[in-house]
Amino acid sequence: MEPYPERPLLPPVVVSAGPPDAMRNPVRVLRGIYADIGAQNLPRWEADKRLSLARCAAACLQVESARCLSHESAALVHGLWLRGHEPDVSVVVPSRPHHPHQKLPLPPGARRAAYLRRRRLSLTQEEITSVSGLPVSTLMRTAVDCAFDLPAHDSVCVVESALRAAAHPSRYQYSQSDRRVEAARSQLQAAVDAQGGRAGARRARAVVEMASAFVESPGESLLHWFVRALGLPAPCIQMAIEDRDEEHRYFPDEVWPEYRVLAEFDGQVKYKSPEDLWKEKRRQDALTRMGWRIERFIWADFKQLDVLRSRITALFPATVARTARPVADLWK
């Protein structure tokens, strides 16, 4: 099954002077506001996500002047993909705030300090919608704000998942899907242009131009960003490779058919059972037998970008790697 962004369920959030008796696992997310994050044995990533969603709901309760959630907060509520865990909570307010940053309570097990950010943004009423009962910037406006205000390696996850949510492409119907993708991209580019001289415009245009709606996870988005930021040839995303011997079709994350090389991003969620590992081994064996060179990457690889650069450029002929020119706007 092809993955698409899905709107998450919000955890229960209530205003209370103390931990509510009705909550099994109450966590204080803002002063006088508690949330039930869920079972204590949740996977770390899921607990992080539920905490962040609870903070978003709490911010809407506490900040009376808030028009809507924006940036990563709106992205979370829409179900878009984020690179980082426990992002700051952003709310749009109508005037310049006296205290734009407020440190949020740090519950047990939290990975990092987070802040409630009051942002003054010019949004029309058409750029605000309601998702799961919370006021948020619309899907496209959320992507635009992230593209302008976040580093490219963070915003690319939001932008690519927004395109994916808007166009709903299928790797099994690539050409038909591509028309919907380009229509969504044109809409996003027009929204970027409408921001005029807003700071971050060059970065926003670069991210929207390189973004692919066929990317299927935040890890794949990060790998896609890195390849394009290095100035290497644009890969084919989720391109079908036919294995006539086994009568299978494979869809690697990033493919350069002219060089017979491909790159894959592996997250832990991908391998849930020994059967998953066995299927992936069979797949890798088949692709290698057909003459493809494969390089696999994980989250930890992005902590050492120089090493990662060497591994990726080694996939290509020396002349290709030597003539690649980094795209400055994608490194901002």
Stockholm file with secondary structure:
# STOCKHOLM 1.0

chainA/1-332         MEPYPERPLLPPVVVSAGPPDAMRNPVRVLRGIYADIGAQNLPRWEADKRLSLARCAAACLQVESARCLSHESAALVHGLWLRGHEPDVSVVVPSRPHHPHQKLPLPPGARRAAYLRRRRLSLTQEEITSVSGLPVSTLMRTAVDCAFDLPAHDSVCVVESALRAAAHPSRYQYSQSDRRVEAARSQLQAAVDAQGGRAGARRARAVVEMASAFVESPGESLLHWFVRALGLPAPCIQMAIEDRDEEHRYFPDEVWPEYRVLAEFDGQVKYKSPEDLWKEKRRQDALTRMGWRIERFIWADFKQLDVLRSRITALFPATVARTARPVADLWK
#=GR chainA/1-332 SS CCCCCCCCCCCCEEECSSCCTTCSSEEEEETTEEEECCCTTSCHHHHHHHHHHHHHHHHHHHCTTCCEECHHHHHHHHTCCCSSSSCCEEEEESSCCSSCEEECCCCTTCCSCCEEEEEECCCCGGGEEEETTEEEECHHHHHHHHHHHSCHHHHHHHHHHHHHHHHCCCGGGHHHHHHHHHHHHHHHHHHHHTTTTCTTHHHHHHHHHHCCTTCCSHHHHHHHHHHHHTTCCCCEETCCEEETTTTEEECCSEEETTTTEEEEECCGGGCCSHHHHHHHHHHHHHHHHTTCEEEEECGGGGGCHHHHHHHHHTTSCHHHHHHCCCCGGGCC
#=GC SS_cons         CCCCCCCCCCCCEEECSSCCTTCSSEEEEETTEEEECCCTTSCHHHHHHHHHHHHHHHHHHHCTTCCEECHHHHHHHHTCCCSSSSCCEEEEESSCCSSCEEECCCCTTCCSCCEEEEEECCCCGGGEEEETTEEEECHHHHHHHHHHHSCHHHHHHHHHHHHHHHHCCCGGGHHHHHHHHHHHHHHHHHHHHTTTTCTTHHHHHHHHHHCCTTCCSHHHHHHHHHHHHTTCCCCEETCCEEETTTTEEECCSEEETTTTEEEEECCGGGCCSHHHHHHHHHHHHHHHHTTCEEEEECGGGGGCHHHHHHHHHTTSCHHHHHHCCCCGGGCC
//
